[in-house]
Amino acid sequence: MNHTARAAALGAGALLLALSLPGTPASAAELPRIDLRVLVVTDGGPATAALTAELDGQGTPYTTVDLRQSGRPVIDAAFLADSVDGRARAKFQAVVLPNDNPFGAGSAEMAALAAYEQTYAIPQVDAYTYARPEAGLQTPEFSGSLDGVRAQVTASGKSGPFGYLAGQVPFEDNSPAASESYGFLSKPAPGADFTSYVDAPIPGASGRGSLVGEYRHDGRRELVVTFVYNQHQQQFRLLARGIVDWMTQGVQLGSSRNYFAVHVDDVFGADDRWDSELNCTPGDVDCPPGQGTPDPIRMTPDDAAYAAQWSKGRKFPLDMAFNGGGSELFREENGGADPLADRLIADRSEHRWINHTYNHPFLGCVQDVSTVPWTCAKNADGSTRYVSRTEISQQISDNRNWGQRAGLPLVNGELVTGEHSGLKVLPQQPDDNPNLSTALRDNGVSWLGSDNSRDRGQRQVGAALTVPRYPMNVFYNAGRASEQVDEYNWIYTRKADGGSGVCENSSVATCLESPLDTTTGYQDHIVPVESTIALGHALANDPRPHFIHQSNLAEDRIAYPVLGSVLDAYGALFADNAPVVNLRMADIGGELRSRAAWDTAVKAGRVTAYRIGGTVTVQAPSGVAARATMPTGTVQQLLLGTDPFGSAYAGRTSGWASPSLLQSRVTLKLPTALTAGKAAAEQADVPKAAKELPVPSGVTRYVKPGTDGHTPRALPTRR
């Protein structure tokens, strides 16, 4: 069978075959137990660190052996395998090494690993290794920087572990001043059973060289990776799912999907506009009292119609965080009519809707805005004066009632307060408003939006859990591209260039070398930088939503180029079986809650999972749902009958499962009955020690998107 045909077989069904051991079929009693845990051997390099970060993100259990530690465990037969209740047990379903042999020639530890892999059909990932015959490759025809290279998934890769990708794997090149990637391009060694999954043209030579491929030898399977990476780089983020899928053979604890959701705050209301002369926002707290004239930005009916058309055309609903009081104020000031509200309400089914309080007051401490920056007002005894429970509760209930009268399809448990107020905000208000939690309970709020740049972790606030949201660097006080660029320049340039002074400190990584052109800077710089950052979040298995403001859908409609760029780039990178997942706020909150419980149990060693033939058993603490990825067609065994497990994504089935009635564990049945026999262990040839491999600075210290690697931070005024 040729390499392409063999890889196609693996992609369709032979991964199930690979789950059985080599040799003749055996009875069920002879089948070994394979624990669903990965062994990661690290030398402290960025490649193994990236893979452990991916396992952490997916919720996949692993054990780390650090070669730098003198007291580390010795990897021998007893460390790798034993028996449980008379049944042979392999303690790890996969092995990750920093290279193809980090132990050196003649190592007893490498020999033990080789014998273990042969006996139990355990795959090995070489996280970053030199291209050489010991890894199934010729000595490299090219070694050097891969910055900007556009690698490609081969036909074997598409029919195998990387079938969720459309084809291209672009390598980042964020800064011409830094080397960000390094690798070796090589062809298979003569006679080697090597299948390339990802390759690239070899500079100065004919043909293409492998970057990721499978080497089969001596009854073992190795995934050979010949380029170095870190956990944030796009090339790794694109390939990480496939690497984990290959090593676990499609049967693993943990899961991964690509998420992207966008909240639009202040809908029906208006947002104050940036003043390019004063370098502040008249009407908001960053301008001293009396300075400037407020010039609000508010969507028009045409803007609303465009938003509905865009959402429908993109098949991507926006989450409209609305303030009903904004519409009522407009009606009072304009003879009772509000064409914008009429248009948005008519198109309500094209969007999702979130309660954003009735008229967007600050619900934390009572603000003293007589100075910039503002401070918390004090009571007579010197304690902080807070907005009352009654006022917070009324803002929530009045807006909910308004939305219900308008026929908006609401989830009553969702809430985003204006500016995330009520929650702590440093430095002025180091604690949550103590009246917030009771007001949330009064109104049945389960999910409360928070600012991810200030408060990343999900946490409890009374009976509610927070849903951290990423602020996009499309400013709330900009309706026109020129305003956005002017404010961006003011924040991120030096005083000598008319900037805020933040950039006098050389440690601030977001500074610009020179101001952006107000005519071209938005499209040429801000759009690609911001869309790249948002896409990076989407590729990181991170369900947290992003947020912008209604002002960004008005006037120049500056949000759409960024959002469209994210969706276009995603569509060019991924196959149809891995669509972007756009969840509403309550579902995101539930996903984060389930992950937190699962991750806590995994880290505490309270999850036990193993496979025996075609049956997977997962035991977790009571009340903790199991997170898993399985082959398509897997079912959950109930006390009576079965239920389908999970849902399809990226060629696998993944999801959450809990024991059914009268069960204490989750039992999953794989779609094909798997049998196995014992294999005779053969002593493998121990390859020579891998060379010391080069690692560029852009890998060890990630160069972020933007000018000289600068990533914009969130606007430091209103959120």
C-alpha positions as CSV (number, residue, x, y, z in Angstrom):
1,M,0.0,0.0,0.0
2,N,1.4,3.4,-0.9
3,H,1.8,6.1,1.7
4,T,-1.2,8.2,0.6
5,A,-3.5,5.2,0.5
6,R,-2.3,4.0,3.9
7,A,-2.8,7.4,5.5
8,A,-6.3,7.5,4.0
9,A,-7.1,4.2,5.6
10,L,-5.9,5.5,8.9
11,G,-8.0,8.6,8.6
12,A,-11.2,6.8,7.8
13,G,-11.1,3.7,10.0
14,A,-7.6,2.4,10.6
15,L,-7.1,4.6,13.6
16,L,-9.6,2.2,15.2
17,L,-7.4,-0.6,14.1
18,A,-4.4,1.1,15.6
19,L,-6.1,1.0,19.0
20,S,-5.7,-2.8,19.0
21,L,-2.3,-4.3,19.7
22,P,-0.2,-6.1,17.1
23,G,-0.4,-9.8,16.9
24,T,-3.2,-12.3,16.8
25,P,-6.7,-11.7,18.3
26,A,-7.1,-12.5,22.0
27,S,-9.9,-13.1,24.4
28,A,-11.4,-10.1,26.3
29,A,-9.6,-11.3,29.5
30,E,-6.3,-10.9,27.7
31,L,-6.8,-7.4,26.5
32,P,-4.6,-4.9,28.3
33,R,-5.9,-1.8,30.1
34,I,-4.6,1.4,28.5
35,D,-4.9,4.4,30.8
36,L,-6.0,7.6,29.1
37,R,-3.0,9.7,30.2
38,V,-0.1,11.1,28.2
39,L,3.6,10.9,29.3
40,V,5.4,14.2,28.5
41,V,9.2,14.1,28.8
42,T,10.6,17.6,28.7
43,D,13.9,19.3,28.6
44,G,12.4,22.7,29.2
45,G,12.1,23.6,25.5
46,P,9.2,25.6,24.0
47,A,7.9,22.7,21.9
48,T,7.1,20.4,24.8
49,A,5.8,23.4,26.7
50,A,3.4,24.1,23.9
51,L,2.2,20.6,23.8
52,T,1.6,20.5,27.6
53,A,-0.3,23.8,27.3
54,E,-2.5,22.2,24.6
55,L,-3.2,19.2,26.8
56,D,-4.0,21.6,29.7
57,G,-6.4,23.6,27.4
58,Q,-8.1,20.4,26.2
59,G,-8.4,19.0,29.7
60,T,-6.3,15.9,28.9
61,P,-4.4,14.3,31.8
62,Y,-0.7,13.9,31.5
63,T,2.4,13.2,33.6
64,T,5.6,15.2,33.2
65,V,9.1,14.0,33.6
66,D,11.6,16.9,33.6
67,L,15.0,15.8,32.4
68,R,16.6,18.8,34.1
69,Q,15.6,17.6,37.6
70,S,18.0,15.4,39.4
71,G,15.4,13.7,41.5
72,R,13.1,12.9,38.6
73,P,11.7,9.3,38.2
74,V,13.6,6.9,36.1
75,I,11.7,5.7,33.1
76,D,11.8,1.9,33.1
77,A,9.4,-0.9,32.6
78,A,7.9,-0.5,36.1
79,F,7.3,3.2,35.6
80,L,5.5,2.6,32.3
81,A,3.4,-0.5,32.9
82,D,2.1,-2.9,35.6
83,S,-1.1,-4.9,36.2
84,V,-4.4,-4.1,37.8
85,D,-6.7,-7.0,39.0
86,G,-4.6,-9.4,37.1
87,R,-4.8,-7.4,33.8
88,A,-1.8,-5.9,32.2
89,R,-1.9,-2.1,32.3
90,A,-0.2,0.5,30.2
91,K,0.0,3.6,32.3
92,F,0.2,6.0,29.3
93,Q,-1.6,6.1,26.0
94,A,1.0,8.2,24.3
95,V,4.5,9.5,24.8
96,V,5.8,13.0,24.0
97,L,9.6,13.5,23.8
98,P,11.5,16.7,23.2
99,N,13.2,15.0,20.2
100,D,13.5,11.5,18.9
101,N,16.0,10.5,21.6
102,P,16.7,13.0,24.4
103,F,18.5,10.4,26.5
104,G,21.6,9.7,24.4
105,A,23.0,6.6,22.7
106,G,22.7,3.4,24.5
107,S,20.2,4.8,27.0
108,A,18.3,2.2,29.1
109,E,15.4,4.6,29.4
110,M,15.0,5.0,25.6
111,A,15.2,1.2,25.3
112,A,12.4,0.9,27.9
113,L,10.3,3.4,26.1
114,A,10.8,1.6,22.8
115,A,9.9,-1.8,24.2
116,Y,6.8,-0.2,25.9
117,E,5.7,1.4,22.6
118,Q,6.1,-1.9,20.8
119,T,4.3,-4.0,23.4
120,Y,1.2,-1.8,23.8
121,A,1.1,0.0,20.4
122,I,1.8,3.4,22.0
123,P,2.5,6.3,19.7
124,Q,5.4,8.7,20.2
125,V,5.6,12.4,19.3
126,D,9.0,13.9,18.7
127,A,8.1,17.5,19.6
128,Y,11.0,19.1,17.7
129,T,13.8,17.0,16.2
130,Y,16.6,17.2,13.7
131,A,15.9,15.6,10.3
132,R,18.1,12.6,10.1
133,P,17.8,8.8,9.2
134,E,17.1,7.9,12.8
135,A,13.9,9.8,12.5
136,G,13.1,8.4,9.0
137,L,14.4,11.4,7.1
138,Q,17.4,12.3,5.0
139,T,19.8,14.9,6.4
140,P,18.1,18.2,5.8
141,E,18.3,20.0,2.4
142,F,17.3,23.2,4.2
143,S,17.7,24.4,7.8
144,G,16.9,28.0,8.8
145,S,14.2,30.5,9.3
146,L,10.6,29.6,8.3
147,D,9.2,33.0,9.0
148,G,6.5,33.7,6.4
149,V,6.6,30.2,4.9
150,R,3.3,28.9,3.7
151,A,3.3,25.2,4.5
152,Q,0.7,22.8,3.2
153,V,-1.2,19.8,4.5
154,T,-0.5,16.9,2.2
155,A,-3.1,14.5,0.8
156,S,-2.1,12.0,3.5
157,G,-2.4,14.7,6.2
158,K,-5.9,15.6,5.0
159,S,-7.1,12.0,5.0
160,G,-5.3,11.5,8.3
161,P,-4.8,13.6,11.5
162,F,-5.2,17.1,9.9
163,G,-8.4,16.6,8.0
164,Y,-10.0,19.5,9.7
165,L,-7.7,22.0,7.9
166,A,-8.4,23.4,4.5
167,G,-4.8,23.0,3.4
168,Q,-2.5,25.9,4.1
169,V,-0.5,26.3,7.3
170,P,1.0,29.8,7.2
171,F,4.0,30.5,9.5
172,E,3.9,33.8,11.3
173,D,6.2,36.7,10.4
174,N,5.2,39.4,12.8
175,S,8.4,41.4,12.8
176,P,11.2,41.7,10.3
177,A,13.5,42.5,13.2
178,A,13.1,39.1,15.0
179,S,13.5,35.5,14.0
180,E,10.3,33.8,14.9
181,S,10.6,30.2,13.7
182,Y,13.2,27.7,12.7
183,G,13.1,24.3,11.1
184,F,14.5,21.6,8.9
185,L,13.1,20.6,5.5
186,S,13.9,17.1,4.4
187,K,12.6,14.2,2.3
188,P,12.1,10.6,3.6
189,A,15.2,8.6,4.0
190,P,15.7,5.8,1.4
191,G,13.6,2.7,2.4
192,A,12.0,4.5,5.4
193,D,8.3,4.0,6.0
194,F,7.7,7.7,6.3
195,T,4.5,9.6,5.5
196,S,4.6,13.4,5.4
197,Y,1.5,15.1,6.7
198,V,2.7,18.8,6.4
199,D,5.4,20.0,4.0
200,A,6.8,23.0,2.3
201,P,8.9,23.8,-0.8
202,I,12.6,23.3,-0.2
203,P,14.4,26.6,-0.9
204,G,17.1,26.2,-3.5
205,A,16.2,22.6,-4.3
206,S,13.5,20.7,-6.1
207,G,10.6,19.1,-4.3
208,R,9.1,19.6,-0.9
209,G,10.4,18.7,2.6
210,S,8.5,17.4,5.5
211,L,7.7,19.4,8.6
212,V,5.4,16.9,10.2
213,G,5.2,13.3,9.3
214,E,4.8,9.7,10.6
215,Y,7.7,7.3,10.8
216,R,6.8,3.6,11.3
217,H,9.7,1.3,12.3
218,D,10.5,-1.6,14.6
219,G,6.8,-2.0,15.5
220,R,6.6,1.7,16.6
221,R,5.0,4.9,15.3
222,E,6.6,8.3,15.7
223,L,5.2,11.7,14.7
224,V,8.3,13.6,13.6
225,V,8.1,17.4,13.9
226,T,11.1,19.2,12.4
227,F,10.3,22.8,13.3
228,V,10.2,24.6,16.7
229,Y,7.2,26.6,18.0
230,N,5.5,28.0,21.0
231,Q,1.9,27.7,22.2
232,H,0.8,31.1,20.8
233,Q,2.1,30.8,17.3
234,Q,-0.5,30.4,14.6
235,Q,1.3,27.5,12.9
236,F,1.2,25.5,16.1
237,R,-2.4,26.5,16.9
238,L,-3.5,25.2,13.5
239,L,-1.7,21.8,14.0
240,A,-2.1,21.3,17.7
241,R,-5.5,19.5,17.4
242,G,-4.1,17.1,14.9
243,I,-1.0,16.3,16.9
244,V,-3.1,15.5,20.0
245,D,-5.5,13.5,17.9
246,W,-2.7,11.5,16.3
247,M,-1.0,10.7,19.7
248,T,-4.3,9.7,21.4
249,Q,-5.6,7.8,18.3
250,G,-8.9,9.7,18.5
251,V,-9.7,8.4,22.0
252,Q,-8.9,10.9,24.7
253,L,-10.1,12.8,27.7
254,G,-10.5,16.4,26.9
255,S,-11.8,18.3,23.8
256,S,-11.1,21.3,21.6
257,R,-13.2,23.5,19.4
258,N,-12.7,26.9,17.8
259,Y,-14.9,29.6,19.3
260,F,-15.8,33.2,18.3
261,A,-18.7,35.3,19.6
262,V,-19.1,39.1,19.5
263,H,-21.1,41.2,22.0
264,V,-22.2,44.7,20.9
265,D,-22.8,46.9,23.9
266,D,-25.0,50.0,24.4
267,V,-27.5,49.1,21.7
268,F,-30.4,51.6,21.6
269,G,-28.2,54.0,23.5
270,A,-25.4,56.4,22.3
271,D,-21.7,56.6,23.0
272,D,-19.6,59.7,23.6
273,R,-17.1,60.7,20.9
274,W,-13.4,61.1,21.2
275,D,-12.1,64.7,20.9
276,S,-8.9,64.8,18.9
277,E,-8.0,68.3,20.2
278,L,-8.6,67.6,23.9
279,N,-7.4,64.0,23.7
280,C,-10.3,62.9,25.9
281,T,-14.0,62.1,25.6
282,P,-16.4,65.0,26.5
283,G,-19.3,63.6,28.4
284,D,-17.3,60.8,29.9
285,V,-15.1,60.6,33.0
286,D,-11.7,60.9,31.2
287,C,-12.4,64.6,30.4
288,P,-12.4,67.2,33.3
289,P,-15.8,68.7,34.0
290,G,-16.7,71.4,31.5
291,Q,-14.2,70.5,28.9
292,G,-15.5,70.0,25.4
293,T,-18.9,69.5,24.0
294,P,-20.4,66.0,23.9
295,D,-21.1,64.7,20.4
296,P,-22.8,61.3,20.8
297,I,-22.6,58.5,18.3
298,R,-25.7,56.5,17.7
299,M,-26.7,54.0,15.0
300,T,-29.2,54.8,12.4
301,P,-32.0,52.6,10.9
302,D,-29.7,52.0,7.9
303,D,-27.0,50.9,10.3
304,A,-29.4,48.5,11.9
305,A,-30.5,47.1,8.6
306,Y,-26.9,46.6,7.6
307,A,-26.2,44.8,10.8
308,A,-29.1,42.4,10.2
309,Q,-28.0,41.8,6.6
310,W,-24.4,41.2,7.6
311,S,-25.3,38.7,10.4
312,K,-27.6,36.8,8.0
313,G,-25.1,36.8,5.2
314,R,-22.3,35.7,7.4
315,K,-24.5,33.2,9.3
316,F,-23.0,34.8,12.4
317,P,-25.4,36.4,14.9
318,L,-24.2,39.3,17.0
319,D,-25.1,39.5,20.7
320,M,-26.8,42.8,21.2
321,A,-26.3,44.1,24.8
322,F,-29.1,46.6,24.9
323,N,-30.2,49.6,27.0
324,G,-33.9,50.1,26.6
325,G,-33.7,53.5,28.3
326,G,-31.6,54.8,25.5
327,S,-34.6,54.3,23.1
328,E,-37.0,56.0,25.6
329,L,-34.7,59.0,26.0
330,F,-34.4,59.3,22.2
331,R,-38.2,59.2,21.9
332,E,-38.6,61.9,24.6
333,E,-36.2,64.2,22.7
334,N,-37.6,63.4,19.2
335,G,-41.3,63.6,19.4
336,G,-42.0,60.1,20.5
337,A,-40.4,58.3,17.5
338,D,-37.3,56.0,17.4
339,P,-36.8,54.6,13.9
340,L,-33.6,52.9,15.0
341,A,-35.4,50.9,17.7
342,D,-38.2,50.1,15.2
343,R,-35.7,48.6,12.7
344,L,-33.7,46.7,15.3
345,I,-36.9,45.2,16.9
346,A,-38.2,44.2,13.4
347,D,-34.9,42.4,12.8
348,R,-34.7,41.0,16.3
349,S,-34.5,37.3,15.2
350,E,-31.2,38.0,13.3
351,H,-29.4,38.7,16.6
352,R,-29.2,37.4,20.2
353,W,-30.0,39.8,23.0
354,I,-28.5,40.5,26.4
355,N,-29.7,42.7,29.2
356,H,-27.3,45.7,29.6
357,T,-29.3,47.6,32.2
358,Y,-31.9,50.2,31.5
359,N,-29.9,53.3,31.0
360,H,-26.3,52.2,31.6
361,P,-25.4,53.9,34.9
362,F,-22.2,53.1,36.8
363,L,-23.3,50.5,39.4
364,G,-20.2,50.2,41.6
365,C,-19.2,52.9,44.1
366,V,-20.7,56.3,43.7
367,Q,-18.3,58.1,41.4
368,D,-16.7,61.5,42.3
369,V,-15.9,62.9,38.8
370,S,-14.7,66.3,39.9
371,T,-11.2,65.1,39.1
372,V,-9.5,63.0,36.5
373,P,-9.1,60.1,37.2
374,W,-12.4,59.8,39.1
375,T,-12.5,58.5,42.7
376,C,-15.1,56.7,44.9
377,A,-17.2,59.0,47.0
378,K,-17.1,58.4,50.8
379,N,-19.6,58.2,53.5
380,A,-19.3,60.3,56.6
381,D,-17.4,57.6,58.4
382,G,-14.9,57.3,55.6
383,S,-16.2,54.1,54.1
384,T,-16.9,53.7,50.4
385,R,-20.3,54.9,49.3
386,Y,-21.9,52.3,47.0
387,V,-24.8,52.3,44.6
388,S,-27.8,50.7,46.4
389,R,-29.2,47.3,45.9
390,T,-32.6,48.9,45.0
391,E,-31.1,51.0,42.2
392,I,-29.1,48.0,40.7
393,S,-32.1,45.8,40.9
394,Q,-34.3,48.3,39.2
395,Q,-31.9,48.8,36.3
396,I,-31.9,45.1,35.7
397,S,-35.6,44.5,36.0
398,D,-36.7,47.7,34.1
399,N,-34.5,46.7,31.1
400,R,-35.7,43.1,31.1
401,N,-39.3,44.3,31.1
402,W,-38.6,46.7,28.3
403,G,-37.0,44.0,26.2
404,Q,-39.9,41.6,26.9
405,R,-42.4,44.2,25.8
406,A,-40.4,44.7,22.6
407,G,-40.5,41.0,21.9
408,L,-36.7,40.5,22.2
409,P,-35.8,36.8,22.7
410,L,-34.0,37.1,26.0
411,V,-32.3,34.7,28.4
412,N,-33.3,36.2,31.7
413,G,-30.2,34.8,33.5
414,E,-27.8,36.8,31.3
415,L,-26.6,40.3,32.3
416,V,-23.8,42.7,31.4
417,T,-23.7,45.8,33.5
418,G,-22.6,49.2,32.0
419,E,-18.8,49.2,31.9
420,H,-18.9,45.9,33.9
421,S,-19.7,48.2,36.9
422,G,-20.5,46.8,40.2
423,L,-17.5,44.5,39.8
424,K,-14.2,45.6,41.2
425,V,-12.2,48.1,39.2
426,L,-8.6,49.0,40.1
427,P,-7.3,51.2,41.4
428,Q,-10.4,53.1,42.5
429,Q,-12.7,50.2,43.6
430,P,-10.7,47.2,44.8
431,D,-13.8,45.2,45.8
432,D,-17.1,44.3,44.2
433,N,-20.1,46.5,45.2
434,P,-21.5,44.4,48.1
435,N,-25.0,45.3,46.9
436,L,-24.4,43.7,43.5
437,S,-24.7,40.1,44.5
438,T,-28.0,40.5,46.3
439,A,-29.5,42.5,43.4
440,L,-28.4,39.7,41.0
441,R,-30.1,37.2,43.2
442,D,-33.2,39.3,43.3
443,N,-33.4,39.1,39.5
444,G,-32.4,35.5,38.9
445,V,-29.1,36.5,37.2
446,S,-26.9,33.4,36.6
447,W,-24.3,34.8,34.1
448,L,-22.6,38.2,34.6
449,G,-20.3,39.7,32.0
450,S,-16.9,40.7,33.2
451,D,-13.8,42.3,31.6
452,N,-11.3,39.6,30.7
453,S,-8.4,42.2,30.6
454,R,-9.1,42.9,34.3
455,D,-10.7,39.7,35.6
456,R,-9.8,36.7,33.5
457,G,-10.9,33.8,35.6
458,Q,-14.6,32.9,36.0
459,R,-15.7,33.6,39.6
460,Q,-18.7,33.6,41.8
461,V,-20.6,36.8,42.5
462,G,-23.5,35.9,44.7
463,A,-25.5,33.2,42.9
464,A,-24.1,34.3,39.5
465,L,-20.9,33.3,37.7
466,T,-18.9,35.7,35.6
467,V,-18.4,35.3,31.9
468,P,-15.1,37.1,31.1
469,R,-15.2,39.0,27.8
470,Y,-12.3,40.1,25.6
471,P,-12.3,43.9,24.9
472,M,-11.5,44.5,21.2
473,N,-9.2,47.5,20.4
474,V,-12.0,49.0,18.4
475,F,-12.8,51.9,20.7
476,Y,-16.2,52.6,22.1
477,N,-15.8,56.4,21.4
478,A,-15.0,56.1,17.7
479,G,-17.6,56.0,14.9
480,R,-15.1,57.0,12.2
481,A,-11.9,55.4,11.2
482,S,-10.0,58.7,11.5
483,E,-11.1,59.0,15.1
484,Q,-10.1,55.5,15.9
485,V,-6.6,56.1,14.5
486,D,-6.2,59.5,16.2
487,E,-7.0,58.0,19.6
488,Y,-4.8,54.9,18.9
489,N,-1.9,57.2,18.0
490,W,-2.4,59.3,21.2
491,I,-2.4,56.2,23.4
492,Y,0.5,54.3,21.7
493,T,3.0,57.0,20.6
494,R,5.6,58.9,22.5
495,K,5.1,62.4,23.8
496,A,7.4,63.7,21.1
497,D,5.0,62.3,18.6
498,G,2.0,63.8,20.3
499,G,1.3,60.7,22.4
500,S,-0.1,60.2,25.9
501,G,3.3,59.5,27.5
502,V,2.6,55.9,28.2
503,C,5.3,55.1,25.7
504,E,8.1,56.9,27.5
505,N,8.5,53.7,29.4
506,S,10.3,51.4,27.0
507,S,8.9,48.3,28.7
508,V,5.4,49.1,27.3
509,A,5.2,46.6,24.4
510,T,2.2,48.2,22.6
511,C,3.9,51.4,21.5
512,L,4.2,52.5,17.9
513,E,7.5,53.5,16.3
514,S,5.7,56.4,14.6
515,P,2.1,57.6,14.4
516,L,-0.3,55.8,12.0
517,D,-1.6,57.8,9.0
518,T,-5.2,58.8,9.9
519,T,-6.4,58.0,6.4
520,T,-4.8,54.6,5.9
521,G,-3.7,53.5,9.4
522,Y,-7.0,51.8,10.4
523,Q,-7.2,49.5,7.4
524,D,-3.4,49.0,7.0
525,H,-2.5,48.5,10.6
526,I,-5.3,48.3,13.2
527,V,-7.5,45.9,11.2
528,P,-4.9,43.2,10.5
529,V,-3.4,43.5,14.1
530,E,-6.8,43.3,15.9
531,S,-8.2,40.6,13.6
532,T,-5.0,38.5,14.1
533,I,-5.3,38.8,17.9
534,A,-9.0,37.8,17.8
535,L,-8.3,34.9,15.5
536,G,-5.6,33.7,17.9
537,H,-8.3,33.6,20.7
538,A,-10.6,31.6,18.4
539,L,-7.8,29.1,17.7
540,A,-7.0,28.6,21.3
541,N,-10.0,26.6,22.3
542,D,-11.2,29.6,24.3
543,P,-15.0,30.2,24.3
544,R,-14.8,33.7,25.9
545,P,-16.7,36.3,23.8
546,H,-15.3,39.5,22.5
547,F,-17.1,42.8,22.9
548,I,-17.4,46.1,20.9
549,H,-20.0,48.9,21.0
550,Q,-22.9,50.1,18.9
551,S,-20.9,53.1,17.9
552,N,-18.6,50.7,15.9
553,L,-21.6,49.7,13.8
554,A,-22.5,53.3,13.1
555,E,-21.0,56.0,10.7
556,D,-17.9,54.3,9.1
557,R,-19.0,50.9,10.6
558,I,-15.5,50.3,11.6
559,A,-16.2,46.9,13.3
560,Y,-17.0,45.0,10.2
561,P,-13.6,45.0,8.6
562,V,-12.1,43.5,11.7
563,L,-14.9,40.9,12.2
564,G,-15.0,40.1,8.5
565,S,-11.2,39.6,8.4
566,V,-11.4,37.1,11.3
567,L,-14.2,35.1,9.7
568,D,-12.5,35.2,6.2
569,A,-9.2,34.1,7.6
570,Y,-10.8,31.3,9.5
571,G,-12.7,30.1,6.5
572,A,-9.5,30.0,4.5
573,L,-7.8,27.9,7.1
574,F,-10.4,25.3,8.2
575,A,-12.4,22.6,6.4
576,D,-16.2,22.6,6.7
577,N,-16.1,19.9,9.4
578,A,-14.6,22.4,11.9
579,P,-16.8,25.5,11.7
580,V,-16.3,28.4,14.1
581,V,-18.5,27.9,17.2
582,N,-20.6,31.0,18.1
583,L,-22.2,30.4,21.5
584,R,-24.5,32.7,23.4
585,M,-23.4,34.0,26.8
586,A,-25.2,31.5,29.0
587,D,-23.7,28.6,27.0
588,I,-20.2,30.1,27.3
589,G,-20.7,30.5,31.0
590,G,-21.8,26.8,31.3
591,E,-18.8,25.7,29.3
592,L,-16.4,27.6,31.5
593,R,-18.0,26.2,34.6
594,S,-17.9,22.6,33.4
595,R,-14.2,23.1,32.4
596,A,-13.3,24.5,35.8
597,A,-14.8,21.5,37.6
598,W,-13.2,19.1,35.2
599,D,-9.7,20.7,35.3
600,T,-9.8,20.8,39.1
601,A,-10.6,17.1,39.3
602,V,-7.9,16.2,36.7
603,K,-5.2,18.3,38.4
604,A,-6.1,16.7,41.8
605,G,-5.7,13.2,40.3
606,R,-9.4,12.4,40.9
607,V,-10.2,11.3,37.4
608,T,-9.5,7.7,36.3
609,A,-10.0,6.7,32.7
610,Y,-8.9,3.7,30.7
611,R,-9.7,1.7,27.6
612,I,-10.0,-2.0,27.3
613,G,-10.6,-3.0,23.7
614,G,-13.6,-1.1,22.5
615,T,-14.8,0.1,25.9
616,V,-13.7,3.4,27.6
617,T,-14.5,3.9,31.3
618,V,-14.3,7.2,33.0
619,Q,-14.6,7.7,36.8
620,A,-14.8,11.3,38.0
621,P,-16.0,12.9,41.3
622,S,-19.7,13.1,41.8
623,G,-21.3,16.0,39.9
624,V,-18.3,16.5,37.6
625,A,-19.1,15.8,33.9
626,A,-16.5,13.9,31.9
627,R,-14.9,15.8,29.0
628,A,-13.9,13.6,26.1
629,T,-13.2,13.2,22.4
630,M,-14.0,9.9,20.7
631,P,-14.4,8.4,17.2
632,T,-17.6,9.2,15.3
633,G,-20.3,6.7,16.3
634,T,-19.3,6.3,19.9
635,V,-22.2,5.7,22.3
636,Q,-22.7,6.0,26.0
637,Q,-23.7,2.8,27.7
638,L,-26.7,3.4,30.0
639,L,-28.2,1.0,32.5
640,L,-30.7,0.0,29.8
641,G,-29.6,0.8,26.2
642,T,-27.3,3.5,24.8
643,D,-27.3,7.1,23.9
644,P,-25.2,8.8,21.2
645,F,-22.1,10.5,22.8
646,G,-21.3,14.1,22.1
647,S,-21.5,15.9,18.8
648,A,-19.5,16.0,15.6
649,Y,-16.5,18.4,15.3
650,A,-13.3,18.2,13.2
651,G,-13.8,14.6,12.2
652,R,-14.4,13.4,15.8
653,T,-17.2,13.3,18.3
654,S,-16.7,15.4,21.5
655,G,-18.6,16.7,24.4
656,W,-19.6,16.1,28.1
657,A,-21.0,13.0,29.7
658,S,-22.3,12.2,33.2
659,P,-23.2,8.8,34.6
660,S,-26.9,8.0,34.0
661,L,-29.3,6.9,36.7
662,L,-27.9,4.2,39.1
663,Q,-24.4,4.5,37.5
664,S,-21.2,5.7,39.2
665,R,-19.1,6.1,36.1
666,V,-19.3,6.9,32.4
667,T,-18.9,4.0,30.0
668,L,-18.4,4.7,26.3
669,K,-18.6,2.1,23.5
670,L,-16.4,2.7,20.5
671,P,-18.0,2.1,17.1
672,T,-15.9,-0.9,16.2
673,A,-15.3,-3.9,18.5
674,L,-11.6,-3.8,19.2
675,T,-9.6,-6.9,20.0
676,A,-6.0,-7.2,20.8
677,G,-3.3,-9.8,21.4
678,K,0.0,-9.7,23.2
679,A,3.0,-8.7,21.2
680,A,6.5,-10.0,21.7
681,A,8.6,-7.2,23.0
682,E,11.6,-6.6,20.9
683,Q,14.6,-4.5,22.0
684,A,14.6,-1.5,19.8
685,D,17.8,0.0,18.3
686,V,18.5,3.1,20.3
687,P,19.2,6.0,18.0
688,K,22.0,8.5,18.5
689,A,21.4,11.5,20.7
690,A,19.7,14.3,18.9
691,K,21.7,17.4,18.1
692,E,21.3,20.5,20.1
693,L,18.7,22.2,18.1
694,P,18.5,26.0,17.4
695,V,15.6,27.9,18.9
696,P,15.1,31.6,17.7
697,S,14.2,34.3,20.2
698,G,10.8,34.8,18.6
699,V,9.9,31.3,19.9
700,T,11.2,31.7,23.4
701,R,9.9,35.2,23.7
702,Y,6.8,35.3,21.4
703,V,6.7,38.1,18.9
704,K,3.1,39.3,18.9
705,P,1.3,40.7,15.9
706,G,1.7,44.4,15.2
707,T,4.6,46.8,14.5
708,D,7.7,45.2,16.0
709,G,5.6,42.7,17.8
710,H,3.4,45.2,19.6
711,T,-0.1,44.1,20.6
712,P,-2.5,46.9,21.5
713,R,-3.9,46.8,25.0
714,A,-7.5,47.7,25.8
715,L,-8.6,51.3,26.0
716,P,-7.8,52.4,29.5
717,T,-10.9,54.6,30.0
718,R,-14.4,53.2,29.6
719,R,-15.0,49.5,29.1
